Amino acid sequence: MTGNKSRGHNFIQALLLLLTCLQKCQSSPHLHNSEPILGVFKEISKYSDIAQQIIDLAVYGKAQNRSYERLALFTDTIGNRVSGSKNLDLAIKYMYNALTKDGLVNVHLEPVKIPHWVRGKESAVMLQPRNHTLSILGLGSSVGTPPGGIEAEVLVVESFEELKKKASEAKGKIVVYNQPFVSYGETVAYRASGASEAAKVGAVASLIRSVTPFSINSPHTGWQWYQPGVAQIPTACITIEDAQMMGRMAHRGQRIVVRLTMGAQTLPDVDSFNTVAEIRGSKHPEQVVLLSGHLDSWDVGQGAMDDGGGAVISWEALSIVKDLGLRPKRTLRAVLWSAEEPGGVGAAQYFQQHKANISNFDLVMESDLGTFRPLGLQFTGSDKARAIMKEVMKLLAPINVTSLERNGEGTDINMWMQAGVPGASLHTADQRYFWFHHSDGDTMSVQNPEEMNLCSAVWAVVAYVVADLEEMLPR
């Protein structure tokens, strides 16, 4: 009997081991149906020489510093490019001509309708408890004040919760939000919704502490959205320093009075364009790897960081591939979006125009968090696609940019990823990004040519290799 028990125990152990192996095989793209994906890995490894050629050209060769110089010439010539402005029109014409002159193919403009908000003259002065001029930037889509401005007492709050608790004190006042910066994703809710939340409790205007972790008394602008059915009141951002000062005054019980004047107005939507250029695929020209950045900016600074850099490295990636005489199996398409800042307006219309061919979009890429020193990519896609992308990133080991993180992001590509298309965004050492974001500080002075070289190399290697693989990325 002892021997039978032992054999039975061994059989159960073997069965459990088999079940464990089966579970692992099902959960891992490397093991489950491993032959096809291992074949792709072997295919990718053969691109090491081409990847090195791209890196050499972008970082050490004739294309060294070219993306930086292109960006500097563009931003110095055009300046900032707010949605609906003549400057954005000039920027689109500039890029169309530059892409054509560069020898890229199928350079064309795709029509879109975009918002046209105008800042106008604006000012804010604290009258009590002392006279002090506040630095402000009105928020996109804000209404203006009456011609004589608004003069009212201030109610300072640090959160939406505090505003609700003090709702009875808010009527007829200017609400000042002195919310601490936690992260952009969390804190931006005050800029986006602060006006409507203040209007719900009877405020006549709102002033919002700039959404940034660092300030030298410089305000940051951005788009805001009025909630349907809620009164529309003027709204602007103020500096961290002024928000904190008024917070201290309110804590002492001092009465604060501000006069706010804003000439902001929203004009009818205007005609604009997404700007497109390609390297046509040699085998599957109908299939597309899309690289992108947005061409519009805010009406302060130069829009160099947000998002001139992303637009230029998307152009540069195609230039590098062309200069090396490479032609991938699929089409490489650079799209420079119009009207990202008002909420991805141009990209949303592009999606509607092209979604009928969604099965032909292999990978969508966007750079919109600065072209600082690259760390890797953020990626959204299936487990098998992720495993393939990890292998592609290994080709960037010579410049130490091999990380593949989760959650690709980008206002202009989100809808594609939500529809199941693999998506990637450039992840850089962006600790200082929100120092300059949407402010007068967004100029060429925050850009670094060596870092842009590396970003261009990453963008070109990933786009080319994915576009040249025998099969599209698995959905």
N, C-alpha and C positions, 0 to 999 in steps of 0.2 A: 504493500500500500504506500509506503514511503516513496518508492520509486515512481509510482503513478502520480503522486502529488507533485514530485519534482518536475516530471515531464509536463504536467498541466501548468505549473507555475512558469516554466520556460516558454510554453506556447503563448500564455497570456502576455508575458514580457515582450515577446517577438511581435505580437499583434499590436500592442501599445506603441512599440517603436515604429512599426509600419504606419500607423495612423498619424503619429507625430510628423513623420517625413512627408506624408501626403499633405498635411496641413501647411507645412513650411513651403512645399512646392506651390500650393495654391496661393499663398500670401506674398510670394516673392517673384517679381518679374524676371529675376535672374535665373530662377530655377524652374518655374512653371513654363512648360513649352519652351525650354531654354535654347534649343538649337537656333530658331530664327533670330532671337535677340543677341545671342553670342555671335551670330554671323554679322549682325549690324556693328557690334563692338569691333570685330576684326576689320570691317570695312572702314570704320572711323579711324582706327589706328594708322591706316595707310595715308591719312591726310596730314601726318605730322610735318612732312617736308613743306607742303603748301602753307600750313599754318605758320611755319617758321618764316617763309618768304613774306607772308602778309605782315608778320610782326616786324621783320627786318625793314620792310619798306616804310611802315607807319612810324616806327619808333626810332630807327637809326638811318634810314635811307632818304631818298629824295622827297618823300612825303612828310618827313619830320617837320613838325610845327605847322604843317599846312592847314590843319583844321582850326588851330588858334588864329592863324593869320586871316583865314577866310572869315571867321567869326568877327575878328576885330574890324576888318574892312566893312563888313555888313553892318555891324552895330554902330560904328563911327559914322557911316554914311547915312543910315536911315534913322537911328535912334530908337526910341520906344514905339510900340506898335499896338495900341489898344484896339479892341474889336470895333469895327465900323469906321475907323479913322482913315484919313488920307495917307498917313504914314504906313498903315497896314497895306493899303493898295500899292504904295511904292515898294514895300518889302516883297510883296508877291511878284511884282514885275521884275524886281532885282533878282530874285531867286530863279524865276523862269529863265531869264537871260543867262544867268550864271550856269545853271544846269545844262542849258543848251550849248553854251560855249565850251563846257567841259566834255562834250561829246557823248553824253548819255542819250539813250534812245527813248522814244515815246514820251518826251517831255510835254506835259500838257496841264491845263487848268480845268478843274471840275467845279462847276458852279454850286454855290450854297448861299443861303440867306442867313445873315448873322445880326445880332443885336448891335445897336448904336446908342451907347450911353455916353453923355458928355458931362465932364466934371463941372465946368464953369468956375467962377471965382468962389472961394470959400475961406472962412476965417472963424476963429473961436477965441473969445477973450473971457477970462475969469474976472469978474468985477468985484466980487466979495469972496473971501475976507480981505483980499488985496488985488490990485490990478496985475494981471499976468496974461501974456499971449500964449495960447495953447497951439502946439503944432498938430495939425490934423490932416487926414486924407479921407475924403468922402468915399463911401463904399459903393461898388458897382451896382447899378439899378436903384440906388437911393433917389428919393424925390428931393427936391430943393425946399428951402424954407420960404416963407413969404418974403417979398422984396426987402422989408425992413429987418428981417431976421427974427429969431426967437430969443427972448430973454426970459430966463426962468431959473428957479431954484433947482439945485442938484440933489438927487438921491443916489448915494453910492452903495453898490452891492457887490458881493464877491462871487455870487452864484445865482442861478435861476431859482434855486430853493429859497435863498434869502429874499429875492425879489417877491416871491409868492407870499412869504411871511410878512413883508412890508408893503403889500399891495395897497393897503388903505392910505399909505403915505405918498404913493406915486403919482396920483392924479395931478396933471398940470405941470409936472416936473420933467427935467432932463435926467434920464437914468444914465449913470456912469457905471459901467461894468469894470471892476478891478479884479477880474478873475486871475488866479495864478496860472502860469503855463505848466501844463502837465505833459502833453505831447501835442503835436499839431493836429493829429486825427481827433483827439478828444476836445481840445480847447477851441478849435475852429468853429464849434457849434455856436459860440457866443457871437462870432462875426456873422455867421450865416443866419442866425435866428434871433439875435439880440433885439433888433428893432421891433419885430412882431411881438415878442414876449413882453417888451416894455409897453407897446401900444395896447395890449390886452388889459393892462392895469391903469390905462389912462395917461401914460406919459406922452409928452409932446415931441420928444426927440431922444435919441440914444447915442452915447459916446462909448466906444468899446476899446479897452486896452489892447494894443496891438498884439497879434498872435505870434510871439517870438520869445525865445528864452534870453535874448541879449539885446540891449539897446544903447545907442548913444544919442538919445533924445530924438529919434527918427521914427515917424509913424509908418505903419505898413497897411497897404490897402488890400482889396480883394472883393470878390463878388458876394452879395447877400441876396436872400430870397424872402420876399413878402409872402406871408401865409394867406391863402384865400379867405376872404370875408373879414380880414382884420385891417383896421385903419393903417394907412401907409404914412410913416413918420420919417423925417430925415435922420440919417445915421452916418457916422464917421468913426474912424479909428483915431485914437490919441496915443501918445507915447506911454511906455511903461512908467517913466518918471512922473509924468503928470497924473496918471491914474493912481499911482501910489501916494503922491502928495495929497490928492483930494481924499484918498482913503484915510490918511492920517488926520486931515482936517475934520472929516466927518466923525472919526472916532473921538476927537476932542469935543465934539458937539458944536463946531463952528458952522455957521450958515454959509453955504457956497452958492453963488449966483454966476451963471455963464450966459453970454450972448453968442449965439451960433448963427452964422450966415452961410448958406450954401446955394449956389446957382445951378445945381445938378438938374439934368433933365434927360429923359429917355426919348429919343427920336425914332421914327419908323425904321424897321429892319432894312438893311442895305444888302446889295449884291456883293458877293465875295467869292473866293475860290480856295479849294484845297490844291496844293501844288504837287505834281506827281512826276517822277522820273524813274526809268527802269534800266536794267540789264536783262534782256529777254532770254528766257530759258532755251537751252539747245534741244532738249528732248520733250519737256512738258511745259511749254511756254504759258499754258493756261493755269498752271499751278503756281502759287505765289508765296514767297517769304517776304513779309512786309516789315520795313524798318521805318520808324517815325519819331518826330518831335513836333512841337507846335510853334508856328511862326508868329502868332500874336503874343503880346505881352501886356503888362500894365503901362499906364501913361506916366510912369516915373522911372528913373534910372535909364538903362539901355536895354533891358531885357536880355542881357548877355547870358546870365545863368539860367533864367526861367523865361523861355526855354531855347534861346538861341543856340546854346551848346548842343542840346539834343537834336535840333534840326540839322546843324552843321555836321555832326558825326554820322548822321544817317546819310547825308550826301557824301561825306568822305568815305564811308564804307564802300559805296558803289564805285567811287573814284579809284580806290585801292585795287578792287577786284578788276576793274577795267585796265588800269595801268599795268597789271601783271599779265594781261592777256587771258584772264580766266573767264570762262563762261559756264555757269552752273547749269544743271539739267532743268531746274525750275527758274522762274523769273524772280529776280530781286527787284523789289519795288520800294522806293523811298516816297513817303507821303509826308508833306509838311502841312500840318493841320491849321485850319483857320478857326478862330474863336473857341479855343480851349478854355480860356479864363472864365467866360460866362457859363461854363458847364459842359464843355465838349460839344458845342453846337455843330461845328463843321464835321466832326468825326461821326456824330449821330446820323447826319444826312448821308455821309459816305457809306455807313453801314446799311442804311435803307436802300441805297442805290446799288450795293454790291452783294447783299446777303443771299440773293438767289444763287450765287456761285460759291456759297460758303464752304462747300465740300472741297473746293480747290484752294482754300487758304490753309497752308501748311503750318505756318507760325507767324504770329503777329508780335512785334517788338516795339517798345516805346522807351525813350530816355527822357524823363521829365523830373528828375530829382538831382540835377546838377551833373556836370561832367568833371567831377573831382577824381581823385585816385580811385580806380575801379577795384572793387573787392570781389565781384562776381555777378551773378544774375539771380533775380527772383523769378520763379517759374510756376505757372499753373498749367496742369495737364495730367494725363493718366499716369499710372505707375510705370507703364512701359515707356511712355514718352519721357518721363523723368529720368529713368535709367539711361536712355539714349543720350539725353542732354547732359547727364553727368559725365558720360564718356567724351562728349564733344568738349566740355569744359577742361578736360585733362590736356587737351591740345594747347591750352594757354598756360601750362606750367612754366614755360620759359619766362613769362612775366608775372608769375605767381598770382594768377587770377583764376582760380579753379573752383571757387565756391558756387554751389547751386542751392539756393534757398527756396522756401515755399512762398506762395502767394505773389505771383506777378501782379504789378499794379500799374495804373495809368488811366486817367480819365478817358483818353481817346481809344483805348483798346479793351476796356472793361466789357463792353457789350459783346465783343467777339469771344472773349473768354467765357462769359456767361452762356454763350451759345455753343460752347464745347470746343472752340478752336484753341490749341495750345498758345500760351502767351508768355512773354518774357519782358522784364524791365531791368534796366541797368542799376545795379546797387553800387554806390560809391561811398567813400569816406565823407559823408555829408553832414558831419556834426555842425558845420557852420552854415549850412544851407538856409536855415530859417533865420539866421542873423540878418541876411540880406534880402530875403524873399519878399517880393511885392513892395519894395521900398526904393528910395533914391540910391541905395547902396548897391543895387544889382547892376554893376558895370563890368567892363573888361578887367578891372583891377582885381576881381575875385577869381579870375580864370588863370590857369597855369598851363603853358604849352606842353610841358612834359606829361602832365596828367591827361590832357586831351589826346595826345598821341596814343597813350595806353587805352583810353576809351575807344578810340577809333579802331585800334587793333582788335579789341574784344568784339566790337560790333561787326567788323568785317569777317573775322574768323568764324564766329557763330553763324552769321547769316549765310556765308558762302557754303560752309560744310553742310548745314541742314538742307540748303537748297540743292545740293549736289548728290545727296544720298540716293540710293536706288529707290527707296520707298519713303513716302511721307511719314511724318510722326504719327504714331497710333493715337486715335481718339480715345 
